[in-house]
Amino acid sequence: MLSVSWVIGSGANAQGGSTDVVNLDDVIVTLEKVLEKSGSITLDVVNGPEVGPESLQVESEAGLSVVSLGVDNGEDYVVRTYTNDSGDSEKITILGNEWDPKLVCGDESIVKQIVEEFFTTGDVSKNFLS
């Protein structure tokens, strides 16, 4: 079972919420709003196994996203992230945080695929997050 929380927009205009009753269509609709406007969406595993993926988060602004997956590997909490081969060296600001451009995804279809994979399988392949 998954819990989903989100914030759409920023500052005084931000709107958010959370729910334990989720289906993929609702998650994708919320994700599309986050990608369109700005904000974040987090999918948390509820009552899952002690070892394994626990939380997927997407933070997005201006068509750029940072995607991270928190995993308990039994010994430590590891964060896997989307990584690209960007040669840019300037940091990219998303929701007030500066990110290495290699951690930023500018392709909304990839972000959607990652969220769908996590929703349906409870994990994300290393093809997307390393």
N, C-alpha and C positions, 0 to 999 in steps of 0.2 A: 504494500500500500504506500502511496505517496501523499505528501503534504506539499502544497504549493503556496508560495507567498510572492508578492510582486509590489513594485512601485513603478508607476508610470508618470513621467514628467519629473520636474525637480522644483525645489523651493516651495513657495506658497501654493503653487498650482499642482503639486504632486498629489496623486491619488494612489492608494494601495489597498491591499487586503490579503487574506489568506484563507485557505480552505483545505479540508481533508478529503472532500468529495470531489474527485477529479476524473475527467476523461480527456483523451488526447485532443479532441477537437477544441475544448475549452482552453487547454494549455496552449495550443497553437494560436488561437485567437488572441490570448493575452500576450504571448511572445511577439506576435506581429505588431501589437500596439507598442510594446517596449522598443522594438526595432524601428518603428516609424517615428516615435516621439522622443524617447530616451527613457532610461530607467533600468530596472533589474527584475529578474525573475529567478526564483530559487525553487528547485524540486528536492525535497528531503525524503529519504526512505524512512518509513515509520515501522517500527517493530521488525526491522530486517535482521539479518544475521550479524553477529558481532564483528566478523571480518568481511570486508568488501566495501563497495561503493556506498557512500552515505549521503552525498549532497552534490547537486549540479547547480552551478550559478552562471547566469549570463548577465553581464553589465553592458549597456549599450548607449551610445550617443552619436548622433550625426552619421548614422550608417556604419559605425565601427563598433565591434563587440569584443569583449574579453570573456572567454568561456573557461571555467575551471570545474574540476571534479575532485571532491574530497573523498579519499579512500583510506579506510583503516586496514592495514596489511597484517595486523596481528602483533606487530612490534612497534609501529609508528603510524602517525597520520600523515599521509602523502597527498600532495595536491598535484594532479595532472592538469595540464593546460593545452589549449590549442596553440600550435606553433606553426609559423610560416617561414618562408625563406626570404623575407623582405630584407633588402640591403640598406634601408633607411636607418639613420642613426639617431634622429631626433625623437625624443619621447613624444607619445601621443596622450593627450588628456581625455579621459572618459570619466564623467561624473566626478570631476575634481581630483581624480587620481592619475598620476603619470605612469604610463606603461611603455615598456620596450616594444617597438613596432613589431618585433617577431612574435609577440603574444597577442596581436590584434588581428581579428578576422573582419574583412570587409565584404564578405560574401554571405548574404542573408540565407541563401539556400543551404550552405554548410551548417550554419547555426541551427537552422530548423532540423536538418538531418541528425545533428548531435542530440538535440532535445528529444526528437522522436525515438532515437535509438535508446536513450536512457529511460524514457517512459516505457517502452515496450520490453526492454531486456534487463533493466536495472544496472546497466553498465554502458560504457562507451568504448568502442574499439580503439586500439592504439594507432589506427590509421588517422583518427581525428585528434586524439589527445595523447600527449606523451608525458 
